[in-house]
Amino acid sequence: MVRTVKARRVMAAVLAVLASGAVTSLAASPANAAPEGSWRADLSTVDGDDVNVHSDDGVLSLENAAWHRKPDSIGSQGYLLLAEQKLGKPVNRVSAQVTADAPKGTEVEVAVRGKLNGNDWTEWTPTEGGAAQLSTSVSTVQVRIGLRTVNDGVTAKVSDVTLQGELGPQVNAIGAAAAPLTYKVYGTREGLVGGTTANGHVIKSRDHFVALPSGRGLAPKNTGNYTVRICRTDNSRCEYAPVWDVGPWNTKDDYWNPSATRQMWKNLPQGKPEAQAAYQDGYNGGKDEFGRKVANPAGIDLADGTFWDGLKMTDNGWVNVSYLWTGSGPTGVVSTAGDPMNVRASASTSAAIKGLAANYAKVTIECYVEGETVTGKFGTSNIWDRIGPGHYISDTYLQTGSDLPVAPKCS
């Protein structure tokens, strides 16, 4: 049976879906009679940006409903990443109406993000409660339609998603601060070489990316829209790495956000991962969102290259993590032949190495200095950009959209 549902009904947690197995039906206009000012998602085109989904005459489903990204994955999942949608006017709220056949144990999640300036984006915001409230008004949005099942071989089938943008009061805004949010969390080595991340990246030996336990900060494949700076607690080594996976433990725990906008576990302090609270304090009976006993307090997973080479870690441990998209200022995307680049203590290739910046990482440029002349991917220059406290990289490896410095000169 085909059911027309508001997205909030199919956005319930997996365990709740399992418990009920029901989706409330709503009266709706025919799919070809979308309200004025709305648009329909193109469900017919699946390409390299998408993960484990298939379209059959415009009906979206999981391509392999028995595919597990990781050995400990709960069920199968995938998503369709739609093209950017330019709107005729600014909006700060996007509602979604989904028509889907959603069997028991399946989940459909529609998430929206807004384009700020250049290639900066708001976080992905699920359309819980029927709509996604964005952190600011925008004129371009992008939609991600996620599918998930906990029963191998079973998948939801989505036949229509109609979206509508509105401009209303700014509620629960996540305003960008001058400096990014930074928290001390427990970091674990992800490993799993040969596996596939939540954004479709196949994990390589000594790879450079991280996983956070929420899809709100998941960057599409080969992008660094959401990048973190991870540092040892003594700040002796740091790495700038894109967020390409979801985990550990949870999938809806954007713990860096305040309770008003945190997707789950709203009664925990901002900056405290649910897994940490479960492990240390017995929160939620010591279990994650799937009912598994939490075996460590991890709030971030580190790919092997980030773990071993960027931070020089030999065992799991506490790290300081800055969620760079929560800050403000000019940005640049690290662009190399593929390997990460050294982050130096000053504007010279002979200066001490303070860590690494991964390819595709999107970094904030605090200011620039003149130093050693370097030839890189974007020409030859003596301009070096400071991307963090005492952290410098050559401007010739940063894609900034300008041949001139995009930040002021360092004082």
C-alpha positions in Angstrom: 0.0 0.0 0.0 1.3 3.5 -0.8 1.0 6.0 2.0 1.3 9.7 1.8 3.2 10.9 4.9 4.7 13.9 6.5 8.4 13.5 6.8 8.2 13.8 10.6 6.4 10.5 10.8 9.1 8.6 8.9 11.9 10.4 10.8 11.2 8.5 14.1 14.2 6.6 15.5 14.8 3.2 14.1 13.8 1.5 17.3 10.5 3.4 17.5 9.8 2.5 13.9 10.4 -1.2 14.7 8.0 -0.9 17.7 5.1 0.6 15.8 5.6 -0.4 12.2 2.9 2.2 11.3 2.9 5.4 9.3 0.0 7.9 9.6 -1.7 8.7 6.3 -2.5 12.2 5.3 -4.8 13.6 2.7 -2.8 15.1 -0.1 -3.0 16.6 -3.6 -2.0 14.4 -6.5 1.8 14.3 -7.0 1.5 16.3 -10.2 -0.4 19.1 -8.4 2.2 20.6 -6.1 1.2 23.8 -4.3 2.4 27.1 -5.8 5.9 28.0 -4.7 6.9 24.4 -4.0 9.1 22.0 -6.0 9.3 18.3 -6.5 12.5 16.3 -5.9 13.9 14.6 -8.9 14.0 11.0 -7.8 14.9 9.6 -11.3 18.7 10.5 -11.4 21.2 8.5 -9.3 24.9 9.4 -9.8 28.3 9.3 -8.1 27.3 11.6 -5.3 24.7 9.1 -4.1 25.1 6.1 -1.9 23.4 2.7 -2.2 20.2 3.9 -3.7 18.4 3.0 -7.0 15.7 4.6 -9.0 13.1 2.6 -10.9 11.0 4.9 -13.0 11.3 7.6 -10.4 10.7 5.4 -7.4 13.6 5.6 -5.0 14.7 2.6 -2.9 17.9 1.1 -1.4 20.0 -0.6 -4.1 21.1 -3.3 -1.7 19.0 -3.6 1.4 21.3 -6.2 2.8 24.5 -4.2 2.4 26.3 -3.3 5.6 28.8 -0.4 5.4 30.7 -1.7 8.5 30.7 -5.0 10.4 28.8 -3.4 13.3 26.3 -1.4 11.2 22.7 -1.6 12.1 20.9 -2.6 8.9 21.5 -1.0 5.5 21.3 2.6 4.5 21.9 5.0 1.6 20.9 8.5 0.4 20.1 10.5 -2.7 21.8 13.9 -2.9 19.7 16.3 -5.0 21.1 19.1 -7.0 21.2 22.6 -5.5 17.8 24.3 -5.7 17.9 28.0 -6.4 14.8 29.8 -5.0 13.2 33.0 -6.1 13.3 34.5 -2.6 15.1 33.9 0.7 13.7 31.2 3.0 14.6 29.9 6.4 12.2 27.0 6.6 11.7 24.1 4.2 8.8 21.6 4.6 8.7 18.2 3.0 5.8 16.0 2.1 6.8 12.4 1.3 4.8 9.7 -0.5 6.3 6.4 0.3 5.7 2.7 0.9 7.5 2.3 4.2 7.3 -1.2 5.6 7.9 -1.9 9.3 11.6 -1.4 10.2 12.3 1.2 7.5 13.0 4.9 7.7 13.0 7.8 5.3 14.8 11.0 6.3 14.6 14.2 4.4 17.3 16.7 5.4 18.0 20.2 4.1 20.9 22.6 4.1 21.2 26.2 2.9 24.0 27.9 1.0 25.5 30.9 2.8 28.2 32.4 0.6 30.7 30.9 -1.8 30.8 27.2 -0.9 29.7 27.6 2.8 26.6 25.8 4.0 24.4 25.5 7.0 24.3 22.1 8.7 22.0 19.5 7.4 18.7 19.9 9.2 16.2 17.0 9.2 12.6 17.9 8.4 11.4 16.7 11.8 8.0 18.1 12.8 7.3 18.5 9.1 9.9 21.1 8.3 13.6 22.0 8.6 14.3 25.3 10.4 17.5 26.6 8.9 19.9 28.7 11.0 19.6 31.7 8.7 17.7 32.8 5.5 19.1 31.5 2.2 18.2 31.6 -1.4 19.8 28.2 -2.4 19.1 24.9 -0.7 20.1 21.3 -1.1 18.1 18.3 -0.1 19.3 14.8 0.9 16.9 11.9 1.0 18.1 9.1 3.3 16.8 5.6 3.4 17.4 3.1 6.1 16.3 -0.4 7.1 17.1 -2.6 10.1 15.7 -5.7 8.3 18.0 -7.1 5.6 16.2 -7.2 2.2 13.5 -4.7 3.1 13.4 -1.2 1.8 11.1 1.8 1.8 10.1 3.0 -1.7 9.7 6.7 -2.1 7.6 7.8 -5.1 7.4 11.6 -4.4 8.9 14.3 -2.3 7.4 17.7 -2.5 9.2 20.6 -0.8 8.3 24.2 0.0 10.3 27.1 1.3 9.0 29.7 3.6 10.4 32.8 5.3 9.3 33.1 8.9 10.6 34.0 12.3 14.1 32.8 13.0 13.6 30.1 15.6 16.4 28.2 17.3 19.0 29.7 15.1 22.5 28.3 15.1 24.4 31.5 14.7 28.0 31.3 13.6 30.5 32.7 16.1 33.9 34.2 15.4 35.6 31.1 16.6 34.4 27.6 16.0 32.9 25.5 18.8 35.6 23.3 20.4 35.1 20.4 22.8 37.3 17.7 24.4 36.0 14.3 23.4 37.3 10.7 23.2 38.7 9.7 19.9 38.9 6.2 18.5 40.6 4.7 15.5 38.1 3.7 12.8 40.3 1.4 10.6 38.0 -0.7 8.4 40.2 -0.3 5.3 38.2 -1.4 2.2 34.9 -0.5 3.8 32.6 2.3 2.7 31.8 5.5 4.6 28.4 7.0 5.0 29.1 9.4 2.0 30.2 6.6 -0.3 34.0 7.0 0.1 35.9 3.7 0.0 38.4 3.7 2.9 42.0 3.5 1.9 45.1 2.5 3.9 46.2 5.4 6.1 43.2 7.5 5.0 42.4 11.0 6.2 38.9 11.8 7.4 36.8 11.6 10.5 33.3 10.3 11.6 30.9 12.2 13.8 27.8 10.5 15.4 25.4 12.6 13.4 24.6 13.1 9.7 24.1 16.9 10.3 27.8 17.4 9.6 28.4 14.8 6.9 30.2 16.2 3.8 29.3 14.8 0.4 31.9 12.6 -1.2 35.1 14.5 -2.1 34.1 17.7 -0.4 35.1 19.2 2.9 32.0 21.4 3.6 32.2 20.1 7.1 35.7 19.9 8.4 37.1 19.5 11.9 40.4 20.4 13.5 41.5 17.6 15.8 44.4 18.2 18.2 46.1 16.3 20.9 45.3 17.7 24.3 48.7 19.3 24.5 48.3 20.8 21.0 51.5 19.3 19.9 49.9 17.8 16.8 46.7 18.6 14.9 45.0 17.6 11.7 42.4 19.3 9.6 40.1 16.6 8.2 36.7 16.4 6.4 33.8 14.6 8.0 33.0 11.7 5.7 31.4 9.1 8.0 28.7 8.8 10.7 29.5 7.3 14.0 30.7 6.1 16.5 27.8 4.5 18.3 25.1 7.0 17.4 23.8 8.5 14.2 21.7 11.5 15.5 23.9 12.9 18.2 25.0 16.3 17.1 26.4 17.0 20.6 28.2 20.1 19.6 24.9 21.9 19.1 22.9 23.5 22.0 19.9 21.5 23.3 17.4 23.7 21.4 18.7 22.3 18.1 20.3 19.0 19.2 18.5 16.2 17.3 18.5 13.7 20.2 19.6 13.6 23.9 18.5 17.2 24.4 18.9 17.0 28.2 22.7 16.4 28.0 25.2 19.3 28.3 26.3 20.8 25.0 29.6 19.3 24.0 29.0 15.9 25.7 28.5 13.0 23.4 25.7 10.6 24.3 28.2 7.7 24.2 30.4 9.5 26.8 27.4 10.0 29.1 26.3 6.4 28.6 29.7 5.0 29.3 30.6 7.3 32.2 27.3 8.0 33.9 25.0 5.2 32.8 22.9 7.6 30.8 20.2 5.8 28.7 20.9 2.7 30.7 24.5 2.8 29.3 23.2 2.1 25.8 23.3 4.0 22.4 20.3 4.9 20.3 20.1 1.3 19.0 20.2 -0.3 22.4 23.8 -1.5 22.3 25.9 -1.4 25.4 28.4 1.4 24.9 31.9 0.1 25.3 33.8 3.4 25.2 33.0 7.1 25.5 33.9 7.9 21.9 32.6 11.2 20.3 34.7 11.0 17.1 36.2 8.2 15.0 39.6 8.9 13.2 40.7 7.3 10.0 44.1 5.5 10.2 46.1 8.3 8.6 44.5 10.9 10.8 45.1 8.8 13.8 48.7 7.6 13.2 50.2 10.3 10.9 48.3 13.4 11.6 48.1 13.1 15.4 50.8 10.5 16.0 48.4 8.6 18.3 49.2 5.0 19.3 46.0 4.3 21.3 42.5 5.7 21.6 42.4 8.8 23.8 41.1 12.3 24.4 41.4 15.0 21.8 40.3 18.6 21.3 37.9 18.9 18.3 37.0 22.2 16.6 33.9 22.0 14.4 35.1 24.5 11.8 31.8 25.1 10.1 30.4 26.6 13.3 32.8 29.5 13.1 33.0 32.4 10.7 35.5 34.1 8.4 37.1 33.5 5.0 37.7 29.9 4.0 39.8 27.9 1.6 39.7 24.3 0.5 43.0 22.3 0.7 43.8 21.0 -2.8 46.7 18.6 -3.3 47.4 15.7 -5.6 45.7 13.5 -3.0 48.0 13.2 0.0 47.6 15.6 3.0 49.9 18.5 3.3 52.1 19.6 6.2 51.0 22.3 8.5 54.0 24.4 9.5 54.7 26.5 12.6 55.7 29.5 10.4 55.8 30.5 6.7 58.6 28.2 5.6 58.9 24.7 4.4 61.7 24.2 6.9 59.6 25.2 9.9 58.5 22.6 12.4 55.6 20.4 11.3 52.6 20.9 13.6 50.4 18.4 11.9 48.5 17.8 8.6 45.7 19.2 6.5 43.9 16.6 4.5 43.0 17.0 0.8 39.4 18.5 0.6 39.6 19.9 4.1 37.9 23.3 4.3 39.8 25.6 6.6 39.2 29.0 8.0 41.9 31.6 7.0 42.5 33.8 10.0 45.1 36.0 8.3 48.1 35.8 6.0 51.9 36.5 6.1 54.6 36.8 3.5 57.2 34.0 3.7 59.1 31.5 1.6 58.1 31.4 -2.1 56.4 28.2 -2.9 55.1 26.7 -6.2 51.9 24.7 -5.6 48.7 23.7 -7.3 47.5 27.3 -7.8 50.8 28.9 -8.9 53.8 30.4 -7.2 53.5 32.8 -4.3 55.1 33.9 -1.0 51.7 34.1 0.7 51.1 31.8 3.6 47.7 31.5 5.3 47.3 31.1 9.1 44.6 28.5 9.5 44.8 28.1 13.3 46.9 29.1 16.2 50.5 28.8 15.0 49.4 26.8 11.9 50.5 27.9 8.4 50.1 26.5 4.9 51.0 27.9 1.6 48.3 29.8 -0.2 49.2 28.0 -3.4 47.5 24.8 -2.1 44.3 26.6 -1.0 41.3 27.1 -3.3 39.9 30.4 -2.2 38.2 31.7 -5.3 40.6 34.6 -5.5 44.2 35.2 -6.7 44.5 37.8 -3.9 44.6 37.1 -0.1 41.0 36.7 1.2 42.0 37.5 4.8 43.8 40.5 6.3 47.5 40.5 6.9 48.5 39.1 10.3 49.6 41.7 12.8 
